[in-house]
Amino acid sequence: MANPKTKEKTKGPPAYVKYIGLSFQLFGVIGAGTWFGWWVQSKSTMKFPVWLLLFCFLSTALAFYQLWLALQRDK
């Protein structure tokens, strides 16, 4: 019978590698959304940067939602 106090070593990359990947994913999603908002805003004739702000906030919300889902899978 196995001793419950000993933990089996899991094979694969260490846990910090996954979280480094998540940080790059956050950076990529927010950066892509902000760039897309800037591109739409440059094609628009409005002076106030509505599209830039909208896509920046939407991409930030999406990135944090993806982070929340990833952390829920880890439980």
C-alpha positions in Angstrom: 0.0 0.0 0.0 1.3 3.4 -0.9 2.2 6.0 1.8 -0.3 8.9 1.5 2.4 11.4 2.6 4.6 10.8 -0.4 3.7 12.5 -3.6 4.3 10.9 -6.9 6.3 13.0 -9.2 4.4 14.1 -12.3 6.1 13.9 -15.6 6.2 16.9 -17.8 7.2 20.5 -17.5 7.3 22.2 -14.1 4.3 24.3 -13.0 6.0 27.6 -13.5 6.3 27.0 -17.3 2.6 26.9 -17.6 2.2 30.2 -15.8 4.9 31.8 -17.9 2.9 30.7 -21.0 -0.2 32.2 -19.5 1.6 35.5 -19.1 2.6 35.5 -22.7 -1.0 34.6 -23.7 -2.3 37.6 -21.7 0.2 39.9 -23.3 -0.6 38.6 -26.8 -4.4 38.9 -26.4 -4.3 42.4 -24.9 -1.7 43.5 -27.5 -3.6 42.1 -30.4 -6.9 43.7 -29.2 -5.2 47.0 -28.7 -3.5 46.9 -32.1 -6.8 46.0 -33.8 -8.5 48.9 -32.0 -5.8 51.3 -33.1 -6.1 50.0 -36.7 -9.9 50.5 -36.7 -9.5 53.9 -35.1 -7.0 55.0 -37.8 -9.5 54.0 -40.5 -12.3 55.9 -38.7 -13.0 59.6 -39.0 -13.7 60.1 -35.2 -11.4 62.2 -33.2 -12.1 60.6 -29.9 -10.4 57.1 -29.7 -13.6 55.1 -29.1 -12.5 52.0 -31.0 -9.1 51.9 -29.4 -10.6 52.1 -25.9 -13.3 49.6 -26.7 -11.0 46.9 -28.1 -8.4 47.6 -25.4 -11.0 47.0 -22.7 -12.6 44.0 -24.4 -9.3 42.3 -25.0 -8.3 42.9 -21.4 -11.6 41.3 -20.2 -11.1 38.4 -22.6 -7.5 37.8 -21.4 -8.5 37.8 -17.8 -11.4 35.5 -18.5 -9.0 33.1 -20.2 -6.7 33.3 -17.2 -9.7 32.6 -14.9 -10.6 29.5 -16.9 -7.0 28.2 -16.8 -6.8 28.7 -13.1 -10.2 26.9 -12.6 -8.9 23.9 -14.5 -5.9 23.7 -12.1 -8.1 23.1 -9.0 
